[in-house]
Amino acid sequence: KTRMDYKGQELAEQLYQYIMLAFGLVGFIVGYVQQQLSTTVYFVLAGAVAAAIVVVPDWPWFNKHPIQWQKPRPKKKKKHNSQAAGGDDSSSASTSTSSD
């Protein structure tokens, strides 16, 4: 299964912007010529649908630069040392002094 990488995200964003710009400009020109605002709105909505079809699915061309993850380090076993962990209470216990 493919996942979109960072370069693919950048490409998807650029494609979305170009598609919306193209449909918006064409829609504006056609709507201006026809003097019909609804034509412009329909073009923009068609551009949004076209952009969604192109950008939303996880197409293989959005994963041409997959991330190379590092292999995990092997776990080191920790030595159990009660003094290093602060488990020895004799040195940190408070001493009571009584002076008569």
For each residue, the residues with C-beta under 8 A, 3 or more apart:
1:
2: 58 60 62 63
3: 58 63 66
4: 8 9 12 58 62 63
5: 8 9 62 63 64 65 66 67
6: 9 10 65 67
7: 10 11 64 65
8: 4 5 11 12 61 62 63 64 65
9: 4 5 6 12 13 62
10: 6 7 13 14
11: 7 8 14 15 61 62
12: 4 8 9 15 16 55 62
13: 9 10 16 17
14: 10 11 17 18
15: 11 12 18 19 51 54 55
16: 12 13 19 20 51 54 55
17: 13 14 20 21
18: 14 15 21 22
19: 15 16 22 23 47 50 51 54
20: 16 17 23 24 44 47 48 51
21: 17 18 24 25
22: 18 19 25 26 47
23: 19 20 26 27 43 44 46 47 48 50
24: 20 21 27 28 40 43 44 47
25: 21 22 28 29
26: 22 23 29 30 43
27: 23 24 30 31 39 40 41 42 43 44 46 47
28: 24 25 31 32 40 43
29: 25 26 32 33
30: 26 27 33 34 39 40 43
31: 27 28 34 35 36 37 38 39 40 41 43
32: 28 29 35 40
33: 29 30
34: 30 31 39
35: 31 32
36: 31 39 40
37: 31 40 41
38: 31 41 42
39: 27 30 31 34 36 42 43
40: 24 27 28 30 31 32 36 37 43 44
41: 27 31 37 38 44 45
42: 27 38 39 45 46
43: 23 24 26 27 28 30 31 39 40 46 47
44: 20 23 24 27 40 41 47 48
45: 41 42 48 49
46: 23 27 42 43 49 50
47: 19 20 22 23 24 27 43 44 50 51
48: 20 23 44 45 51 52
49: 45 46 52 53
50: 19 23 46 47 53 54
51: 15 16 19 20 47 48 54 55
52: 48 49 55 56
53: 49 50 56 57
54: 15 16 19 50 51
55: 12 15 16 51 52
56: 52 53
57: 53
58: 2 3 4 62 63
59: 62
60: 2 63
61: 8 11 64
62: 2 4 5 8 9 11 12 58 59
63: 2 3 4 5 8 58 60 66
64: 5 7 8 61
65: 5 6 7 8
66: 3 5 63
67: 5 6
68:
69:
70:
71:
72:
73:
74:
75:
76:
77:
78:
79:
80: 85
81: 84 85
82: 85 87 88
83: 86 87 88
84: 81
85: 80 81 82
86: 83 92
87: 82 83
88: 82 83 91 92
89: 92 93
90: 93
91: 88
92: 86 88 89
93: 89 90
94:
95:
96:
97:
98:
99:
100:
